[in-house]
Amino acid sequence: MSIRSSRTEEARAARARRASRSAPSAASDSPATESGSKSARAKAPPADDWAFVERVLASPVADAVYVWGPPGTGKTFAACHADRGGRELFNVTLTPETPAAELRGFFVPRGVEFVWQDGVFVEAMRKGARLVINEVAHASADVLAILHPLLESRETARLTLPNLETVVPAPGFQVVCTDNLPPDHLPPALRDRFKSLLHVDRPHPAALERLRPGLREAALRTFDLEPERAVSVRGWLAVQAFEAELGAEGSLRAVFGGDRGAQLFEAL
């Protein structure tokens, strides 16, 4: 091999090394990222379609149901609006600070004595109503202590109150709990009490129908973004509510903040 050809080969090798160092990695390459995202989604538990979810919620057998999925999909909407068979509806959202007494009941002063006042849990039990409990994973230990008896089978469900009365659920009583987290995040004793575990990962059709066509398309596009950038249908409904007064750009800024609102406006 001549000196010239040897130098030519060395130059080619050097250019190849430089190109290799400057090329985008597989993690930053758009097609690879998209493929990885799809792969991650494919590993998620299979989701139930909304028609099936509402069939289960309407079933007289489904007395303890857990519905989970991303924020803003319409879990609470479905839990409240699926056929209740004439039952009353009680809807409560838990936080770590929600006191058990607020849900079970408490004594209130009346004249010179104290009388018992039912909380929402007990009132729903007495009326054989549908009780929707949102963000159940936030329940404190005290709340769990009164939630466990509510989720027992119909034959054994009962709750003893501080006034020593024992309440047995009226026929038709149903508990529907919703949360963003899968059931694996629940305490085992709580998870085991649910008769049905339902997973949703798409916006509820009725929620999408409330959006005008342009925002409906935007909602579907932004729902599947990574969690820190995804926008729920609830957010787009807020944008739509502001539009008449603030216009498209102003409504986006009002709901999502200046920077994020401007980005979304440019993308529409």
Phi and psi in degrees as a GROMACS rama.xvg file:
@    title "Ramachandran Plot"
@    xaxis  label "Phi"
@    yaxis  label "Psi"
@TYPE xy
-76.2468  162.118  SER-2
-61.6559  -39.7147  ILE-3
-63.0652  -45.9795  ARG-4
-66.2807  -34.1359  SER-5
-64.3016  -44.2679  SER-6
-64.1432  -35.9376  ARG-7
-62.8785  -42.7248  THR-8
-63.995  -40.6224  GLU-9
-63.3011  -39.6124  GLU-10
-64.5163  -41.1547  ALA-11
-62.8703  -42.0314  ARG-12
-63.4419  -40.1902  ALA-13
-64.1756  -41.788  ALA-14
-63.8022  -37.6357  ARG-15
-65.2788  -39.6252  ALA-16
-65.3537  -40.8654  ARG-17
-64.2487  -41.6206  ARG-18
-63.7219  -38.3399  ALA-19
-64.6329  -39.4356  SER-20
-69.8002  -34.0736  ARG-21
-87.9656  -13.7121  SER-22
-69.3122  145.149  ALA-23
-65.6606  143.581  PRO-24
-72.0358  165.644  SER-25
-61.8172  -31.499  ALA-26
-69.5509  -29.294  ALA-27
-96.7613  -8.78972  SER-28
-73.1994  132.511  ASP-29
-57.6702  -50.8766  SER-30
-60.077  -39.9203  PRO-31
-66.2225  -40.7744  ALA-32
-61.7608  -44.029  THR-33
-61.8735  -41.5834  GLU-34
-63.5408  -41.4166  SER-35
-63.7437  -39.2358  GLY-36
-63.5824  -43.6611  SER-37
-63.9941  -38.0301  LYS-38
-63.1922  -41.3518  SER-39
-63.4554  -41.4847  ALA-40
-65.5652  -34.7608  ARG-41
-65.641  -26.5131  ALA-42
-79.6386  -13.5482  LYS-43
-67.5324  152.819  ALA-44
-58.0089  143.707  PRO-45
-60.3844  139.923  PRO-46
-95.2562  155.57  ALA-47
-92.4299  144.059  ASP-48
-76.9382  157.392  ASP-49
-63.7499  -34.5816  TRP-50
-61.8722  -40.7824  ALA-51
-67.2293  -42.6718  PHE-52
-56.7578  -45.3524  VAL-53
-70.6094  -29.7755  GLU-54
-64.3473  -43.1087  ARG-55
-64.7496  -45.3062  VAL-56
-60.3503  -32.9732  LEU-57
-83.05  -9.61216  ALA-58
-70.5788  135.568  SER-59
-67.0387  -13.7455  PRO-60
-83.2486  -25.1121  VAL-61
-82.567  79.2118  ALA-62
-89.6242  -11.0997  ASP-63
-146.306  106.808  ALA-64
-125.956  139.203  VAL-65
-117.684  121.915  TYR-66
-116.668  123.796  VAL-67
-133.272  155.19  TRP-68
165.948  178.72  GLY-69
-59.5856  157.567  PRO-70
-60.8139  145.962  PRO-71
76.1193  14.8794  GLY-72
-82.9942  -20.1614  THR-73
108.823  23.1175  GLY-74
-61.2929  -48.2613  LYS-75
-66.1854  -38.8594  THR-76
-57.2603  -48.682  PHE-77
-65.5295  -42.1893  ALA-78
-61.4266  -34.3782  ALA-79
-84.4709  -29.8817  CYS-80
-106.444  -14.0653  HIS-81
-59.7247  148.23  ALA-82
-45.6755  119.222  ASP-83
-98.3363  -1.71151  ARG-84
60.7602  35.0256  GLY-85
85.6814  -1.54962  GLY-86
-74.5493  152.369  ARG-87
-70.476  163.517  GLU-88
-122.548  133.468  LEU-89
-125.113  132.069  PHE-90
-130.466  124.922  ASN-91
-139.435  144.851  VAL-92
-115.661  128.657  THR-93
-91.8996  149.612  LEU-94
-129.707  166.654  THR-95
-59.9038  -20.3035  PRO-96
-94.4933  -3.20192  GLU-97
-62.1441  119.47  THR-98
-77.4286  142.716  PRO-99
-60.5577  -35.2617  ALA-100
-61.9161  -32.8692  ALA-101
-64.9057  -30.1628  GLU-102
-91.3316  -37.9156  LEU-103
-82.5007  -46.6184  ARG-104
136.858  173.211  GLY-105
-162.645  165.119  PHE-106
-86.3327  137.677  PHE-107
-125.362  145.763  VAL-108
-72.1122  137.629  PRO-109
-142.752  104.598  ARG-110
67.5353  -122.9  GLY-111
-100.176  10.0283  VAL-112
-134.023  172.324  GLU-113
-111.729  135.092  PHE-114
-120.686  155.337  VAL-115
-81.3798  135.792  TRP-116
-119.239  117.313  GLN-117
-62.9827  140.722  ASP-118
-86.036  177.92  GLY-119
-63.7699  -36.539  VAL-120
-61.3753  -48.5876  PHE-121
-69.641  -39.0005  VAL-122
-61.8488  -41.6372  GLU-123
-64.2656  -39.3746  ALA-124
-61.3094  -47.0222  MET-125
-62.9935  -33.7607  ARG-126
-93.2606  -0.678847  LYS-127
60.3105  41.305  GLY-128
-94.0536  174.095  ALA-129
-90.8616  123.018  ARG-130
-107.853  113.363  LEU-131
-99.5061  122.794  VAL-132
-117.982  111.015  ILE-133
-92.7226  151.15  ASN-134
56.3864  48.0514  GLU-135
-66.5662  -23.5864  VAL-136
-65.7182  -15.7401  ALA-137
-85.957  0.0406907  HIS-138
-62.0376  135.271  ALA-139
-75.6446  170.929  SER-140
-60.8882  -37.7246  ALA-141
-65.6251  -39.3462  ASP-142
-68.9203  -40.2644  VAL-143
-59.7269  -35.3009  LEU-144
-62.9361  -30.7668  ALA-145
-96.2655  -15.9953  ILE-146
-77.4283  -37.2002  LEU-147
-54.0978  -49.0229  HIS-148
-62.3715  -30.5218  PRO-149
-67.3991  -28.774  LEU-150
-94.041  3.81876  LEU-151
-67.1481  168.928  GLU-152
-63  160.955  SER-153
-59.8275  -27.6602  ARG-154
-74.23  -26.9951  GLU-155
-118.095  -6.92613  THR-156
-67.3444  127.038  ALA-157
-167.507  153.938  ARG-158
-136.679  123.538  LEU-159
-93.3731  127.667  THR-160
-93.2263  162.845  LEU-161
-59.1942  -21.7349  PRO-162
-85.3797  9.50098  ASN-163
76.2042  3.69651  LEU-164
-78.2799  139.587  GLU-165
-105.602  122.57  THR-166
-101.402  128.682  VAL-167
-109.166  133.634  VAL-168
-60.4229  138.572  PRO-169
-71.3088  157.068  ALA-170
-53.5428  138.678  PRO-171
94.8848  -9.0276  GLY-172
-59.256  132.456  PHE-173
-140.115  137.064  GLN-174
-114.046  124.381  VAL-175
-119.559  115.582  VAL-176
-105.22  139.417  CYS-177
-124.901  152.276  THR-178
-166.261  163.006  ASP-179
-80.7958  -21.4417  ASN-180
-92.486  147.832  LEU-181
-67.3582  161.92  PRO-182
-61.7405  -21.0111  PRO-183
-60.2876  -21.7264  ASP-184
-83.8893  -6.63361  HIS-185
-84.1626  152.972  LEU-186
-57.5154  136.862  PRO-187
-52.5271  -39.3848  PRO-188
-64.75  -31.2856  ALA-189
-77.8395  -46.5033  LEU-190
-57.9325  -38.7734  ARG-191
-67.5674  -16.5085  ASP-192
-86.1247  -11.5926  ARG-193
-80.8444  132.907  PHE-194
-79.1572  -27.9636  LYS-195
-138.594  135.211  SER-196
-117.906  117.794  LEU-197
-120.789  133.997  LEU-198
-116.738  128.644  HIS-199
-122.699  144.567  VAL-200
-137.535  11.74  ASP-201
-127.504  152.162  ARG-202
-61.7687  145.961  PRO-203
-65.8854  133.396  HIS-204
-55.1145  -37.1684  PRO-205
-65.7404  -33.9347  ALA-206
-68.6917  -41.8783  ALA-207
-63.6893  -36.3552  LEU-208
-64.2625  -21.2343  GLU-209
-78.0044  -12.144  ARG-210
-92.0695  145.488  LEU-211
-66.8128  157.749  ARG-212
-52.3667  -43.648  PRO-213
-62.0985  -43.3469  GLY-214
-74.0113  -28.6403  LEU-215
-63.4645  -42.329  ARG-216
-64.8182  -41.9081  GLU-217
-63.3765  -38.9834  ALA-218
-62.6628  -41.5432  ALA-219
-68.5419  -36.4269  LEU-220
-69.0854  -41.1726  ARG-221
-87.3375  -12.275  THR-222
-67.7683  -33.4223  PHE-223
-91.4813  5.73979  ASP-224
-68.2741  167.407  LEU-225
-57.5932  151.423  GLU-226
-50.5085  -38.9003  PRO-227
-72.9379  -13.267  GLU-228
-115.365  -11.4575  ARG-229
-65.4408  149.886  ALA-230
-122.977  126.271  VAL-231
-79.5035  163.191  SER-232
-60.8485  -33.7389  VAL-233
-57.4981  -40.5783  ARG-234
-63.963  -41.5648  GLY-235
-70.4134  -31.8078  TRP-236
-64.7546  -36.0759  LEU-237
-66.0658  -40.1547  ALA-238
-59.5975  -46.7181  VAL-239
-60.7285  -37.2705  GLN-240
-65.4579  -32.461  ALA-241
-84.5426  -18.1412  PHE-242
-57.4613  -43.8461  GLU-243
-60.2287  -32.9607  ALA-244
-92.5158  -37.4532  GLU-245
-110.306  -9.48812  LEU-246
78.7512  175.204  GLY-247
-63.1704  -53.4975  ALA-248
-66.2275  -43.7103  GLU-249
-62.8876  -39.1096  GLY-250
-67.4894  -37.6858  SER-251
-65.6174  -41.1878  LEU-252
-66.1716  -37.8334  ARG-253
-65.6476  -36.987  ALA-254
-85.8495  -41.3754  VAL-255
-109.636  -2.28566  PHE-256
91.8597  165.078  GLY-257
-60.2693  -56.4498  GLY-258
-65.6709  -51.6077  ASP-259
-65.5532  -39.2668  ARG-260
-61.8269  -41.1336  GLY-261
-64.8575  -40.3278  ALA-262
-61.8439  -44.7988  GLN-263
-67.0379  -36.4439  LEU-264
-63.3136  -42.0235  PHE-265
-65.1508  -31.1731  GLU-266
-80.6584  -19.7403  ALA-267
